[in-house]
Amino acid sequence: MPESKRRKRTERRPEELTAKGNQPNAVWFKPVMFGLMIIGLLWIIVFYITQGAWPLPAAGSWNIMIGFGIAIAGFLMTTRWRS
């Protein structure tokens, strides 16, 4: 039986371990991911608590979309997260 057939499914070849897609994320990835989610949430909370006076008064209700956009950027990063 060929060597590739005898390998267990959990074993990886050395070339698979060095492939770019199989390496864990950089150290900064997880803090940035969670940071974006938290900043987006805080943006929306501050907007509601201050009744639109903060963070950007000129943006008005668009502050909600800005907060969601920041949070969604963090959530999209979760699709690329590898440990």
FENWO-V463141 format. One record per residue. N is the residue number from 0. RES is the residue in one letter. OMEGA is omega as a letter, one per 20 degrees, with the letter a starting at -180 (none if undefined). NEAR is the number of other C-alpha atoms within 8 Angstrom. Layout:
# FENWO-V463141
{{N,RES,OMEGA,NEAR} {N,RES,OMEGA,NEAR}}
This chain:
# FENWO-V463141
{{0,M,a,4} {1,P,a,5} {2,E,a,6} {3,S,r,5} {4,K,a,6} {5,R,a,7} {6,R,r,7} {7,K,a,5} {8,R,a,5} {9,T,r,4} {10,E,r,6} {11,R,r,7} {12,R,r,6} {13,P,r,6} {14,E,r,6} {15,E,a,8} {16,L,a,9} {17,T,r,8} {18,A,a,8} {19,K,a,5} {20,G,a,4} {21,N,a,8} {22,Q,r,9} {23,P,a,7} {24,N,r,8} {25,A,a,5} {26,V,a,6} {27,W,a,6} {28,F,a,9} {29,K,r,8} {30,P,r,8} {31,V,a,9} {32,M,a,13} {33,F,r,9} {34,G,r,9} {35,L,r,12} {36,M,a,14} {37,I,r,9} {38,I,r,11} {39,G,r,14} {40,L,r,11} {41,L,r,9} {42,W,a,13} {43,I,r,12} {44,I,r,8} {45,V,r,10} {46,F,a,14} {47,Y,a,8} {48,I,a,7} {49,T,r,8} {50,Q,r,7} {51,G,r,12} {52,A,r,8} {53,W,i,9} {54,P,r,9} {55,L,a,9} {56,P,a,8} {57,A,a,4} {58,A,r,7} {59,G,a,8} {60,S,r,7} {61,W,r,7} {62,N,r,13} {63,I,r,10} {64,M,r,8} {65,I,r,10} {66,G,r,14} {67,F,r,11} {68,G,r,9} {69,I,a,12} {70,A,r,14} {71,I,r,9} {72,A,r,11} {73,G,r,14} {74,F,r,10} {75,L,r,8} {76,M,r,9} {77,T,r,8} {78,T,r,6} {79,R,a,6} {80,W,r,10} {81,R,r,6} {82,S,none,4}}
